Amino acid sequence: MAEKIQINPKLSPGTYATFKAYCEEHGRTQSDVVEVALETWFRPSGTGTDAQMILDKLREQEAVIKRLVDAIMKLVTQQATPLPPLPVAGPDVLYAGWQKPSAAAVAPVAVEAEASPAPSTDAVQGEEPIVKQRAWFGLPRRAR
């Protein structure tokens, strides 16, 4: 058996109670737990046995997978319960100052047809009379 040296650390009562409960729960002596904890504390990260490094990586991946599963479950539950539709305000609410037109204002207005001008007697026999029609770009069209 290897020679061991005794140390006398002082712990707060809360820390000692947690430490003692951990030792009893895992069936280890206080000496074993303190020795492993100090070895882990003094060992630089990235060093250690291959098995220990593999276990550390697996623990990291396990934590990432747990967070991923939690996020996926949150998305699935959100999709399962769709949000209620938003209320749509009517024109009365949107345009409070606007008044509905009266029935008289809505009635169609009758449009009178323009009377064609009477032919003038001053027209020359050889000239074609100008008939007013729609103008395109302000230019009147001649009768054909």
Number of C-alpha atoms within 10 A of each C-alpha: 3 4 4 7 5 6 7 5 5 8 10 7 9 8 11 12 11 10 16 14 12 15 16 11 9 9 9 12 12 13 13 10 15 13 11 10 11 10 10 13 10 8 10 9 9 10 10 12 9 10 9 12 14 12 12 13 12 12 12 11 12 12 12 12 12 11 12 12 12 12 11 12 12 12 11 11 10 11 10 9 8 8 8 6 6 6 6 8 9 9 9 11 10 10 10 9 8 10 8 7 8 8 7 7 8 8 8 7 7 6 6 6 6 6 6 8 8 6 9 8 6 6 10 9 7 6 7 11 14 11 14 12 11 10 9 8 6 7 9 13 13 11 10 7
